[in-house]
Amino acid sequence: MLEILRNTAFRRLFAAQIVALVGTGLLTVALGLLAYDLAGRDAGAVLGTALAIKMVAYVAVAPVITAVTDRVPRKVLLVSADAIRASVALALPLIGHVWQIYVLIFVLQAASATFTPTFQSVIPSILEDEGDYTRGLSLSRLAYDLESLLSPVLAAALLTVVSYNLLFLGTVAGFVASAVFVVRTRLPRQVPADRSIPLVHRITRGARVMTGSPVLRGLLAMNVVVAAATALVIVNTVVYVRDLLGGTDSGVAVALGCYGAGSMVVALLVPRLLARASDRAVMLSGAALAPVGLAAAAVLALVPSGSWALLAVAWTALGAATSLVNTPAARLLRAESTTETRTSVFAAQFSLSHACFLVTYPIAGWVGAVTSQFVAATVLTVLATLAAAIASRMWPASVAPASIAVVTAGR
C-alpha cells in the first residue's frame, strides 16, 4: 500500500492531511480544557453546542462554498482554508466568553467544510488508476483512525510539560504545515466552471447527481448506518465504560481503541477485498455488520455485568463496519461524477453524510440520558437495519458504478 506514496503529488497531499489531522486532534483536547476554564461544570453543554455548530456548518456551508468558489483555483482555496483555520486556532486561547467559542468554532468548521471536500475531489485527478486510488483511500482512512488514537496520547504527553493553551499553537503549526505542503503540490488543471447555470442549481447540483444515481442513493442510505454506529461510540462509550461496567478513564481509551483497531484492520484489507468482490458487496457487508454491533451494545446495556469481552467485540465490529462503508465510498463518488460535477458531488456527500449525525447524535445522547442506554442502542439498531435494507433496495445488484464496472471488466 505504501508504494502509492511514490506519487509525489499524492505524497505531499497525504502529508498535508496528516499534519492537519494532528492539529485538529490537539485542538479537540485543548478546546475541552478551554471550555472547562470558561464554563466549569457546564463545559459539557458548551462542547455539545460546539459539536452541533460543527455539524450545522458542515451541512450548510459545503455545497454553498463549492458553488460560489467554483472558479477559484483549488490550491488557492485549500491554502486559504488552512490559513483561516490557523487564524482561528491562534485566536481561541485569547477569548474570555463562551459565545466567542461558538463564533470561532463556526468559522473554523466552515473553513473545514471548504477544505475537506475540495481536498477529496482533487485526489481522483491525481490517482487516475483505480487500484492506486483504492490504495490511496485506504491509506487516508488509516490516517484518520491513527489520528483518533494517537492525538490524545500526544496531547497528554505535551500537557505534562506545557499548559493547554500551547496546544493551540500545535494546531496552528499543523494547519500552517498543511498549507505549505499544498503550496508545494502541483495540482491538475481545473475544469472551467459554467457560470451560465443559476447559483441555486450549482448549490444543489451535487445532491441532484446523488439522488439521480441508484448507486449514490444506496450510499446516502448507508450514510445513516455509519452515523448510527459512530454516534453510539462517540457519545456513549464513556457511559458504557464508566457507568455500566464500572471502568476507569483508561477503560474508555481501550474501548475507543477497539473501535479504531476494527476500522484500521479493514482499511488495510479493503484493497484486497475490492480486488475479489464488488463495491456493493463490500459496503453492504459493512451496512449489515453495523446493526449486529449495535444490537450487541443493546444487550450489553441490558446485562452489563462482566461483559468487557462483549464490549470489545461490539466496538471492534462497529469500527470494522463503518470502515467497510466509508473507505470505498469515494470510489463511488468518483465513478458516478464527471470532472465538471466532481467537486459538487464530493461536497454533497460531505454535507449529507454529516446531516445524518444531526439525527443520530441526539438519539444516542438524549434518548440514552432520558430513558436508558438499552433504548438508545435499540433505536439506533432499528434505524441502521432499516437504512441497510433501503440501501440494498436502492442500489440493485445489477447496477455497478460506471467507471469501476469498466475497470472490473478489463481485469
ABEGO torsion letter per residue (X at the ends): XAAAAABAAAAAAAAAAAAAAAAAAAAAAAAAAAAAAAAEAAAAAAAAAAAAAAAAAAAAAAAAAAAAAAABBAAAAAAAAAAAAAAAAAAAAABABAAAAAAAAAAAAAAAAAAAAAAAAAAAAABABAAAAAAAAAAAAAAAAAAAAAAAAAAAAAAAABBAAAAAAAAAAAAAAAAAAAAABBBBBBBBBBAABBAAAAAAAAAAAAAABAAAAAAAAAAAAAAAAAAAAAAAAAAAAAAAAGBBAAAAAAAAAAAAAAAAAAAAAAAAAAAABBAAAAAAAAAAAAAAAAAAAAAAAABABGAAAAAAAAAAAAAAAAAAAAAAAAAAAAAABBAAAAAAAAAAAAAAAAAAAAAAAAAAAAAAAABBAAAAAAAAAAAAAAAAAAAAAABBAABBBAAAAAAAAAX
